[in-house]
Amino acid sequence: MMGRDRDAFFYMEVASIFGWDRPHCTWSGALAMRIAIDAGHGPDTPGKRTPDGAMREYAFNAAVADAVCSMLDVDTVRVDDPTCDVPLVARVAMAHQAQATCYMSIHANAVGTTWNDAQGIETFVSPSAPEGGQALVLARAVQKHLVAVTKRRDRGVKRGDLYVLRHTRMPSCLVECGFMTHRDEAALLQSDAYRHQCARAIVLALKEVYGVNTTTNTPQWAIDARAWAMAQGLTDGSDPKGTVTREQMWAMLQRFAKMQERKDG
């Protein structure tokens, strides 16, 4: 057994001991459309946070990954773990063991450790990804939908020499959903509304490329309205299909009135 194969075998053995082989996934076991979802890094990865320490990158990555999985009506396998930073070789090995159709790695970006002007969305594929191949098709779809939904700067699709892109055998891409080191984007990355937007964009890309089923047929106008109401603090976004009681309506009107008072004051 040589090099990388030996490492993968070792980490899969470790994964089975610590429960990383199926950290939190919906996996029927039968060969079918299956998407590997990777919330990048881990809860305590050094340095991966906003300059003020208000948000760790994994909090964003995991929230978006959770939302993506909840919106997909296909098998998913999560290769990250909410309790630790799973080694990259183990993440790739889990995706291979699951025979995933594609691999989606979700991240927030950064330049240095202080606030600066770098901003926007970018998506990476392996340096060896063939032009016109499925990895590039997927990456371009993800980039297109993220920019359209979030209205953030389009930094384009790029080739990156990143482990999970180099070593996955299925089409894979890594998306950077905004910069933790940009004040405006750091605030967005911490908001439930923006996280939902990013998840929705990724799901739209997967649906475009693979024709996957989703758990919702919610029209875009309703999605945008929900995101706006959450961003304004009028609602937490829960139970979007539920019936609104008069009490809940009064509470929302009260919040709106208080918002207007703050603006007028």
TINUMI-930663 format. One line per 4 residues: number of its first residue (from 1); their letters; for each residue x negated, y negated, z of N, C-alpha, C. Coordinates in nm, 3 decimals. Layout:
<recs>
NUM = A = X/Y/Z/X/Y/Z/X/Y/Z  ...
</recs>
This chain:
<recs>
1 = MMGR = -0.086/0.119/0.000/0.000/0.000/0.000/-0.090/-0.123/0.000  -0.065/-0.217/-0.091/-0.155/-0.328/-0.111/-0.095/-0.457/-0.055  -0.187/-0.548/-0.011/-0.161/-0.686/0.024/-0.020/-0.725/0.058  0.046/-0.791/-0.042/0.178/-0.849/-0.018/0.281/-0.744/0.017
5 = DRDA = 0.276/-0.626/-0.049/0.373/-0.520/-0.019/0.357/-0.471/0.125  0.232/-0.460/0.171/0.206/-0.417/0.308/0.260/-0.520/0.406  0.237/-0.650/0.376/0.289/-0.756/0.463/0.440/-0.754/0.469  0.504/-0.736/0.353/0.650/-0.733/0.349/0.704/-0.616/0.429
9 = FFYM = 0.638/-0.500/0.416/0.682/-0.382/0.491/0.670/-0.408/0.641  0.557/-0.467/0.683/0.536/-0.496/0.825/0.644/-0.590/0.878  0.672/-0.698/0.804/0.769/-0.794/0.853/0.911/-0.740/0.851  0.942/-0.650/0.758/1.074/-0.589/0.761/1.089/-0.498/0.882
13 = EVAS = 0.980/-0.431/0.923/0.984/-0.351/1.045/1.007/-0.442/1.165  0.934/-0.553/1.169/0.953/-0.651/1.279/1.095/-0.706/1.274  1.143/-0.736/1.152/1.277/-0.792/1.136/1.384/-0.699/1.192  1.367/-0.568/1.171/1.466/-0.473/1.219/1.468/-0.468/1.371
17 = IFGW = 1.352/-0.491/1.433/1.342/-0.489/1.579/1.411/-0.612/1.638  1.385/-0.731/1.578/1.438/-0.855/1.633/1.573/-0.895/1.574  1.625/-0.813/1.484/1.756/-0.843/1.427/1.752/-0.941/1.313  1.633/-0.965/1.254/1.625/-1.058/1.143/1.668/-0.996/1.011
21 = DRPH = 1.686/-0.862/1.009/1.721/-0.799/0.882/1.860/-0.842/0.835  1.949/-0.873/0.931/2.078/-0.932/0.897/2.110/-1.036/1.003  2.044/-1.154/0.999/2.059/-1.252/1.105/2.204/-1.295/1.126  2.270/-1.339/1.023/2.413/-1.372/1.029/2.460/-1.381/0.886
25 = CTWS = 2.528/-1.276/0.840/2.562/-1.268/0.700/2.692/-1.193/0.681  2.747/-1.209/0.559/2.858/-1.123/0.518/2.801/-1.034/0.409  2.792/-0.906/0.436/2.720/-0.816/0.348/2.794/-0.684/0.346  2.854/-0.652/0.230/2.935/-0.532/0.221/2.850/-0.406/0.205
29 = GALA = 2.724/-0.425/0.163/2.636/-0.311/0.141/2.640/-0.261/-0.002  2.751/-0.277/-0.072/2.761/-0.234/-0.211/2.690/-0.334/-0.301  2.635/-0.284/-0.411/2.566/-0.371/-0.507/2.670/-0.459/-0.575  2.657/-0.591/-0.558/2.752/-0.686/-0.613/2.685/-0.821/-0.617
33 = MRIA = 2.759/-0.923/-0.657/2.708/-1.058/-0.647/2.675/-1.087/-0.500  2.553/-1.123/-0.476/2.508/-1.149/-0.338/2.410/-1.264/-0.339  2.433/-1.362/-0.256/2.350/-1.483/-0.257/2.272/-1.494/-0.127  2.140/-1.505/-0.139/2.055/-1.525/-0.022/2.053/-1.674/0.011
37 = IDAG = 2.091/-1.707/0.132/2.095/-1.846/0.178/1.988/-1.865/0.285  1.901/-1.961/0.263/1.787/-1.984/0.350/1.793/-2.126/0.406  1.828/-2.139/0.534/1.817/-2.267/0.603/1.670/-2.282/0.644  1.600/-2.371/0.579/1.455/-2.378/0.594/1.408/-2.405/0.736
41 = HGPD = 1.290/-2.348/0.767/1.223/-2.367/0.897/1.303/-2.303/1.011  1.288/-2.358/1.132/1.356/-2.304/1.249/1.381/-2.414/1.349  1.450/-2.384/1.458/1.490/-2.488/1.554/1.374/-2.558/1.623  1.260/-2.493/1.630/1.146/-2.552/1.702/1.022/-2.567/1.614
45 = TPGK = 1.039/-2.569/1.482/0.924/-2.585/1.393/0.858/-2.720/1.418  0.728/-2.723/1.449/0.660/-2.850/1.482/0.669/-2.950/1.367  0.698/-3.074/1.403/0.692/-3.184/1.308/0.812/-3.203/1.220  0.901/-3.105/1.211/1.013/-3.113/1.119/1.131/-3.183/1.186
49 = RTPD = 1.124/-3.317/1.189/1.228/-3.396/1.255/1.221/-3.541/1.207  1.320/-3.619/1.241/1.318/-3.761/1.208/1.213/-3.832/1.293  1.161/-3.947/1.247/1.057/-4.016/1.325/1.098/-4.052/1.466  1.229/-4.077/1.489/1.275/-4.110/1.624/1.313/-3.988/1.706
53 = GAMR = 1.298/-3.868/1.646/1.329/-3.745/1.718/1.476/-3.716/1.734  1.563/-3.795/1.668/1.707/-3.778/1.687/1.760/-3.651/1.622  1.692/-3.604/1.516/1.740/-3.483/1.447/1.623/-3.396/1.406  1.635/-3.268/1.434/1.540/-3.170/1.382/1.591/-3.121/1.248
57 = EYAF = 1.499/-3.097/1.158/1.540/-3.061/1.022/1.630/-2.939/1.020  1.599/-2.840/1.103/1.677/-2.716/1.098/1.825/-2.740/1.131  1.853/-2.842/1.213/1.993/-2.872/1.245/2.071/-2.905/1.118  2.010/-2.984/1.031/2.074/-3.015/0.903/2.079/-2.892/0.814
61 = NAAV = 1.965/-2.826/0.798/1.957/-2.712/0.707/2.060/-2.605/0.743  2.069/-2.574/0.873/2.159/-2.468/0.918/2.305/-2.508/0.902  2.337/-2.635/0.929/2.475/-2.681/0.915/2.522/-2.670/0.770  2.435/-2.709/0.677/2.471/-2.699/0.535/2.481/-2.552/0.493
65 = ADAV = 2.386/-2.471/0.538/2.390/-2.328/0.504/2.517/-2.263/0.557  2.555/-2.295/0.681/2.680/-2.241/0.738/2.799/-2.279/0.651  2.803/-2.406/0.610/2.916/-2.454/0.531/2.919/-2.388/0.394  2.802/-2.370/0.332/2.796/-2.303/0.203/2.852/-2.162/0.215
69 = CSML = 2.808/-2.089/0.316/2.856/-1.952/0.334/3.008/-1.947/0.356  3.059/-2.045/0.430/3.203/-2.046/0.459/3.286/-2.078/0.335  3.225/-2.146/0.237/3.298/-2.184/0.116/3.290/-2.078/0.006  3.199/-1.983/0.020/3.180/-1.881/-0.083/3.261/-1.757/-0.052
73 = DVDT = 3.329/-1.705/-0.151/3.405/-1.583/-0.135/3.330/-1.467/-0.200  3.199/-1.462/-0.174/3.112/-1.354/-0.222/3.020/-1.314/-0.106  2.950/-1.204/-0.123/2.854/-1.161/-0.021/2.742/-1.263/-0.009  2.705/-1.294/0.113/2.590/-1.379/0.139/2.501/-1.310/0.242
77 = VRVD = 2.372/-1.338/0.234/2.280/-1.289/0.336/2.195/-1.408/0.381  2.201/-1.438/0.509/2.120/-1.545/0.565/1.985/-1.489/0.606  1.878/-1.552/0.557/1.744/-1.502/0.585/1.673/-1.587/0.690  1.743/-1.681/0.749/1.689/-1.759/0.861/1.751/-1.708/0.990
81 = DPTC = 1.709/-1.765/1.102/1.759/-1.723/1.232/1.770/-1.846/1.321  1.885/-1.870/1.385/1.904/-1.990/1.466/1.818/-1.995/1.592  1.750/-1.886/1.625/1.670/-1.884/1.748/1.520/-1.900/1.725  1.475/-1.890/1.599/1.331/-1.893/1.573/1.305/-1.926/1.426
85 = DVPL = 1.178/-1.953/1.396/1.136/-1.978/1.259/1.090/-1.845/1.198  1.176/-1.784/1.118/1.145/-1.654/1.058/1.031/-1.671/0.958  0.928/-1.586/0.962/0.817/-1.596/0.866/0.867/-1.590/0.722  0.803/-1.666/0.635/0.847/-1.674/0.496/0.845/-1.538/0.428
89 = VARV = 0.742/-1.457/0.458/0.734/-1.326/0.394/0.852/-1.239/0.435  0.901/-1.256/0.557/1.018/-1.179/0.603/1.145/-1.229/0.536  1.157/-1.359/0.513/1.275/-1.412/0.444/1.285/-1.355/0.303  1.172/-1.357/0.233/1.170/-1.304/0.097/1.201/-1.154/0.098
93 = AMAH = 1.141/-1.082/0.192/1.163/-0.938/0.199/1.310/-0.906/0.227  1.376/-0.984/0.312/1.518/-0.962/0.340/1.603/-0.985/0.215  1.569/-1.087/0.138/1.643/-1.113/0.014/1.625/-0.998/-0.084  1.504/-0.945/-0.091/1.480/-0.831/-0.180/1.554/-0.707/-0.131
97 = QAQA = 1.550/-0.682/-0.001/1.619/-0.566/0.054/1.769/-0.575/0.026  1.824/-0.695/0.032/1.967/-0.715/0.007/2.001/-0.713/-0.141  1.899/-0.709/-0.228/1.919/-0.714/-0.373/2.000/-0.837/-0.411  1.958/-0.950/-0.357/2.030/-1.075/-0.381/2.023/-1.114/-0.529
101 = TCYM = 2.132/-1.173/-0.576/2.140/-1.220/-0.714/2.057/-1.345/-0.733  2.057/-1.432/-0.632/1.977/-1.554/-0.637/1.943/-1.596/-0.494  1.851/-1.691/-0.483/1.798/-1.734/-0.353/1.807/-1.886/-0.347  1.876/-1.936/-0.245/1.895/-2.080/-0.229/1.836/-2.125/-0.096
105 = SIHA = 1.731/-2.208/-0.102/1.666/-2.258/0.019/1.703/-2.404/0.040  1.754/-2.436/0.158/1.810/-2.568/0.187/1.720/-2.643/0.286  1.685/-2.766/0.249/1.592/-2.845/0.330/1.631/-2.992/0.332  1.569/-3.065/0.426/1.565/-3.211/0.426/1.419/-3.252/0.409
109 = NAVG = 1.397/-3.359/0.339/1.264/-3.400/0.298/1.199/-3.495/0.398  1.071/-3.523/0.378/0.999/-3.620/0.460/0.870/-3.659/0.390  0.828/-3.783/0.414/0.695/-3.830/0.372/0.629/-3.887/0.496  0.528/-3.817/0.545/0.462/-3.863/0.668/0.550/-3.844/0.789
113 = TTWN = 0.522/-3.921/0.892/0.595/-3.908/1.019/0.654/-4.041/1.065  0.648/-4.144/0.980/0.704/-4.275/1.015/0.806/-4.316/0.911  0.890/-4.416/0.944/0.991/-4.462/0.851/0.926/-4.522/0.728  0.982/-4.489/0.609/0.931/-4.545/0.485/1.042/-4.548/0.380
117 = DAQG = 1.009/-4.589/0.257/1.110/-4.613/0.154/1.139/-4.493/0.064  1.066/-4.382/0.079/1.092/-4.264/-0.006/1.233/-4.213/0.020  1.308/-4.190/-0.087/1.447/-4.147/-0.070/1.493/-4.068/-0.191  1.606/-3.999/-0.175/1.669/-3.931/-0.288/1.670/-3.780/-0.278
121 = IETF = 1.724/-3.719/-0.383/1.745/-3.574/-0.393/1.647/-3.515/-0.494  1.586/-3.402/-0.460/1.503/-3.331/-0.557/1.517/-3.180/-0.534  1.501/-3.105/-0.642/1.516/-2.961/-0.638/1.394/-2.897/-0.702  1.343/-2.789/-0.640/1.220/-2.726/-0.685/1.244/-2.585/-0.737
125 = VSPS = 1.165/-2.548/-0.837/1.158/-2.410/-0.884/1.011/-2.369/-0.885  0.987/-2.240/-0.903/0.851/-2.188/-0.908/0.775/-2.246/-1.029  0.643/-2.266/-1.014/0.564/-2.311/-1.129/0.573/-2.216/-1.248  0.602/-2.090/-1.223/0.608/-1.991/-1.331/0.749/-1.968/-1.384
129 = APEG = 0.848/-2.042/-1.333/0.985/-2.024/-1.380/0.994/-2.057/-1.529  1.042/-1.964/-1.612/1.045/-1.989/-1.757/1.144/-2.099/-1.795  1.107/-2.181/-1.891/1.197/-2.283/-1.942/1.319/-2.214/-2.001  1.438/-2.258/-1.959/1.560/-2.194/-2.005/1.601/-2.074/-1.923
133 = GQAL = 1.516/-2.034/-1.826/1.548/-1.921/-1.740/1.652/-1.958/-1.636  1.703/-1.857/-1.566/1.814/-1.881/-1.474/1.776/-1.967/-1.354  1.651/-1.959/-1.309/1.610/-2.043/-1.197/1.622/-2.191/-1.232  1.577/-2.228/-1.349/1.587/-2.368/-1.392/1.732/-2.408/-1.418
137 = VLAR = 1.809/-2.317/-1.474/1.952/-2.345/-1.496/2.020/-2.373/-1.362  1.991/-2.290/-1.262/2.050/-2.308/-1.130/2.002/-2.438/-1.066  1.871/-2.463/-1.071/1.815/-2.584/-1.009/1.875/-2.710/-1.071  1.890/-2.711/-1.202/1.946/-2.829/-1.268/2.092/-2.849/-1.231
141 = AVQK = 2.166/-2.740/-1.214/2.305/-2.750/-1.173/2.315/-2.803/-1.030  2.228/-2.752/-0.941/2.228/-2.798/-0.803/2.194/-2.948/-0.796  2.090/-2.988/-0.870/2.049/-3.127/-0.871/2.161/-3.217/-0.924  2.222/-3.175/-1.033/2.330/-3.254/-1.094/2.446/-3.275/-0.997
145 = HLVA = 2.490/-3.167/-0.933/2.606/-3.179/-0.844/2.572/-3.255/-0.716  2.453/-3.234/-0.662/2.416/-3.307/-0.541/2.411/-3.458/-0.565  2.350/-3.498/-0.675/2.341/-3.641/-0.706/2.480/-3.698/-0.732  2.564/-3.623/-0.804/2.699/-3.671/-0.834/2.783/-3.687/-0.708
149 = VTKR = 2.771/-3.590/-0.617/2.855/-3.591/-0.497/2.804/-3.691/-0.392  2.672/-3.696/-0.372/2.618/-3.781/-0.264/2.588/-3.923/-0.309  2.572/-3.945/-0.440/2.537/-4.076/-0.496/2.398/-4.122/-0.451  2.312/-4.030/-0.414/2.175/-4.066/-0.376/2.085/-4.066/-0.499
153 = RDRG = 1.966/-4.121/-0.484/1.872/-4.133/-0.596/1.836/-3.996/-0.653  1.830/-3.988/-0.785/1.797/-3.863/-0.855/1.646/-3.856/-0.877  1.580/-3.770/-0.799/1.435/-3.752/-0.813/1.400/-3.637/-0.908  1.503/-3.569/-0.957/1.482/-3.469/-1.060/1.451/-3.328/-1.012
157 = VKRG = 1.440/-3.238/-1.109/1.400/-3.099/-1.085/1.251/-3.089/-1.109  1.180/-3.026/-1.016/1.034/-3.019/-1.021/0.988/-2.876/-1.000  0.864/-2.853/-1.036/0.800/-2.724/-1.008/0.716/-2.739/-0.882  0.733/-2.647/-0.789/0.661/-2.654/-0.664/0.598/-2.521/-0.627
161 = DLYV = 0.474/-2.525/-0.582/0.402/-2.403/-0.546/0.438/-2.365/-0.402  0.562/-2.321/-0.384/0.617/-2.292/-0.252/0.639/-2.141/-0.238  0.610/-2.088/-0.120/0.607/-1.942/-0.101/0.737/-1.875/-0.144  0.850/-1.926/-0.097/0.976/-1.857/-0.126/1.012/-1.864/-0.274
165 = LRHT = 0.955/-1.959/-0.346/0.978/-1.967/-0.490/0.882/-1.877/-0.567  0.759/-1.870/-0.520/0.659/-1.787/-0.588/0.688/-1.638/-0.575  0.739/-1.596/-0.459/0.742/-1.454/-0.427/0.878/-1.387/-0.440  0.984/-1.465/-0.464/1.115/-1.402/-0.484/1.124/-1.347/-0.626
169 = RMPS = 1.184/-1.230/-0.637/1.198/-1.168/-0.768/1.327/-1.211/-0.839  1.420/-1.270/-0.763/1.544/-1.317/-0.823/1.531/-1.468/-0.852  1.620/-1.526/-0.934/1.617/-1.671/-0.956/1.629/-1.743/-0.821  1.544/-1.843/-0.801/1.543/-1.911/-0.672/1.516/-2.059/-0.692
173 = CLVE = 1.569/-2.138/-0.601/1.538/-2.281/-0.600/1.541/-2.331/-0.457  1.472/-2.441/-0.435/1.465/-2.505/-0.304/1.509/-2.649/-0.320  1.609/-2.688/-0.244/1.666/-2.822/-0.259/1.632/-2.908/-0.138  1.591/-3.031/-0.165/1.563/-3.131/-0.063/1.675/-3.233/-0.070
177 = CGFM = 1.758/-3.238/0.036/1.884/-3.312/0.031/1.876/-3.456/0.079  1.757/-3.508/0.095/1.740/-3.645/0.144/1.622/-3.651/0.239  1.577/-3.773/0.268/1.454/-3.791/0.346/1.483/-3.827/0.491  1.430/-3.745/0.581/1.440/-3.773/0.724/1.363/-3.898/0.761
181 = THRD = 1.267/-3.940/0.678/1.183/-4.056/0.707/1.236/-4.184/0.642  1.356/-4.179/0.585/1.424/-4.297/0.532/1.542/-4.325/0.626  1.549/-4.446/0.680/1.649/-4.472/0.786/1.791/-4.444/0.741  1.828/-4.489/0.622/1.965/-4.467/0.576/1.993/-4.319/0.553
185 = EAAL = 1.899/-4.250/0.491/1.922/-4.109/0.464/1.915/-4.026/0.591  1.834/-4.067/0.686/1.830/-3.995/0.814/1.967/-4.001/0.882  2.032/-4.117/0.873/2.166/-4.129/0.932/2.265/-4.039/0.858  2.254/-4.034/0.725/2.342/-3.948/0.648/2.320/-3.801/0.683
189 = LQSD = 2.194/-3.761/0.692/2.161/-3.622/0.720/2.218/-3.576/0.854  2.242/-3.669/0.945/2.298/-3.635/1.076/2.451/-3.635/1.078  2.514/-3.678/0.967/2.660/-3.689/0.965/2.724/-3.562/0.911  2.834/-3.522/0.972/2.908/-3.405/0.926/2.960/-3.424/0.783
193 = AYRH = 3.001/-3.547/0.752/3.056/-3.573/0.619/2.951/-3.549/0.510  2.829/-3.597/0.531/2.724/-3.579/0.431/2.684/-3.432/0.420  2.677/-3.365/0.532/2.643/-3.221/0.530/2.748/-3.144/0.450  2.874/-3.180/0.468/2.981/-3.115/0.393/2.966/-3.145/0.245
197 = QCAR = 2.931/-3.269/0.210/2.912/-3.305/0.070/2.801/-3.221/0.007  2.690/-3.207/0.078/2.577/-3.129/0.025/2.617/-2.983/0.004  2.687/-2.927/0.101/2.732/-2.788/0.089/2.826/-2.772/-0.029  2.918/-2.864/-0.042/3.014/-2.858/-0.152/2.943/-2.864/-0.287
201 = AIVL = 2.841/-2.950/-0.298/2.767/-2.963/-0.423/2.694/-2.834/-0.458  2.633/-2.771/-0.358/2.562/-2.645/-0.381/2.660/-2.537/-0.427  2.776/-2.532/-0.365/2.878/-2.433/-0.403/2.927/-2.460/-0.546  2.945/-2.586/-0.581/2.987/-2.618/-0.717/2.883/-2.571/-0.819
205 = ALKE = 2.755/-2.585/-0.785/2.648/-2.539/-0.874/2.651/-2.387/-0.888  2.667/-2.317/-0.778/2.673/-2.171/-0.783/2.794/-2.124/-0.863  2.904/-2.195/-0.849/3.024/-2.161/-0.925/3.001/-2.185/-1.074  2.934/-2.294/-1.108/2.906/-2.326/-1.248/2.816/-2.221/-1.313
209 = VYGV = 2.711/-2.181/-1.241/2.611/-2.091/-1.299/2.656/-1.946/-1.296  2.716/-1.904/-1.183/2.746/-1.762/-1.165/2.896/-1.731/-1.168  2.979/-1.834/-1.171/3.123/-1.810/-1.172/3.174/-1.750/-1.042  3.106/-1.781/-0.931/3.145/-1.721/-0.803/3.280/-1.773/-0.757
213 = NTTT = 3.350/-1.691/-0.682/3.475/-1.733/-0.621/3.446/-1.814/-0.496  3.533/-1.909/-0.468/3.520/-1.988/-0.346/3.645/-1.971/-0.262  3.633/-2.008/-0.137/3.746/-1.990/-0.045/3.842/-2.107/-0.048  3.812/-2.204/-0.128/3.900/-2.321/-0.133/3.916/-2.370/-0.275
217 = NTPQ = 4.036/-2.412/-0.307/4.063/-2.478/-0.435/4.101/-2.623/-0.411  4.049/-2.679/-0.305/4.081/-2.816/-0.268/4.039/-2.912/-0.379  4.129/-3.001/-0.424/4.092/-3.096/-0.529/3.987/-3.196/-0.480  3.911/-3.251/-0.572/3.801/-3.340/-0.536/3.848/-3.463/-0.461
221 = WAID = 3.967/-3.516/-0.498/4.015/-3.636/-0.429/4.036/-3.609/-0.280  4.083/-3.487/-0.247/4.104/-3.452/-0.106/3.972/-3.433/-0.034  3.874/-3.375/-0.104/3.741/-3.358/-0.046/3.678/-3.493/-0.016  3.689/-3.586/-0.113/3.630/-3.719/-0.094/3.700/-3.795/0.018
225 = ARAW = 3.834/-3.782/0.026/3.909/-3.851/0.131/3.871/-3.798/0.270  3.858/-3.666/0.281/3.817/-3.606/0.408/3.679/-3.655/0.450  3.586/-3.657/0.352/3.450/-3.702/0.382/3.450/-3.848/0.427  3.531/-3.932/0.361/3.539/-4.073/0.399/3.595/-4.087/0.541
229 = AMAQ = 3.704/-4.018/0.570/3.767/-4.027/0.702/3.672/-3.981/0.812  3.593/-3.875/0.784/3.494/-3.829/0.882/3.384/-3.933/0.900  3.337/-3.992/0.790/3.231/-4.092/0.799/3.276/-4.215/0.875  3.407/-4.247/0.867/3.460/-4.364/0.938/3.491/-4.335/1.085
233 = GLTD = 3.481/-4.209/1.124/3.511/-4.173/1.262/3.659/-4.157/1.291  3.741/-4.147/1.185/3.884/-4.132/1.205/3.923/-3.989/1.241  3.841/-3.893/1.202/3.871/-3.752/1.226/3.741/-3.674/1.232  3.747/-3.558/1.297/3.628/-3.471/1.298/3.628/-3.375/1.180
237 = GSDP = 3.732/-3.382/1.097/3.738/-3.300/0.976/3.791/-3.160/0.997  3.827/-3.124/1.119/3.873/-2.988/1.147/4.015/-2.967/1.096  4.047/-2.840/1.066/4.180/-2.798/1.025/4.238/-2.886/0.915  4.168/-2.896/0.800/4.213/-2.989/0.696/4.349/-2.956/0.635
241 = KGTV = 4.394/-2.831/0.646/4.524/-2.792/0.589/4.635/-2.794/0.693  4.601/-2.825/0.816/4.699/-2.820/0.924/4.797/-2.937/0.919  4.910/-2.919/0.986/5.011/-3.023/0.995/4.967/-3.129/1.097  4.984/-3.256/1.062/4.947/-3.366/1.151/5.068/-3.400/1.239
245 = TREQ = 5.047/-3.399/1.369/5.154/-3.439/1.461/5.159/-3.590/1.471  5.266/-3.641/1.527/5.277/-3.785/1.548/5.169/-3.835/1.643  5.138/-3.755/1.743/5.032/-3.793/1.837/4.898/-3.809/1.768  4.868/-3.714/1.679/4.742/-3.723/1.605/4.741/-3.843/1.512
249 = MWAM = 4.855/-3.871/1.448/4.865/-3.988/1.361/4.846/-4.117/1.441  4.906/-4.124/1.559/4.889/-4.243/1.643/4.742/-4.263/1.680  4.676/-4.151/1.713/4.535/-4.160/1.751/4.450/-4.211/1.634  4.479/-4.164/1.513/4.404/-4.209/1.396/4.430/-4.356/1.367
253 = LQRF = 4.556/-4.399/1.381/4.588/-4.540/1.360/4.519/-4.628/1.465  4.513/-4.577/1.589/4.445/-4.651/1.695/4.296/-4.668/1.663  4.232/-4.559/1.617/4.091/-4.567/1.581/4.069/-4.666/1.467  4.161/-4.662/1.369/4.148/-4.753/1.256/4.161/-4.899/1.303
257 = AKMQ = 4.257/-4.924/1.391/4.276/-5.059/1.443/4.152/-5.108/1.518  4.092/-5.020/1.597/3.971/-5.057/1.671/3.855/-5.085/1.576  3.848/-5.009/1.467/3.745/-5.035/1.365/3.762/-5.174/1.307  3.887/-5.211/1.277/3.915/-5.343/1.220/3.880/-5.453/1.319
261 = ERKD = 3.908/-5.429/1.448/3.876/-5.528/1.552/3.725/-5.552/1.559  3.648/-5.442/1.549/3.501/-5.457/1.554/3.452/-5.535/1.434  3.512/-5.510/1.316/3.470/-5.583/1.194/3.505/-5.730/1.205  3.625/-5.759/1.257/3.670/-5.899/1.268/3.593/-5.974/1.376
265 = G = 3.551/-5.897/1.479/3.479/-5.961/1.590/3.336/-5.991/1.554
</recs>
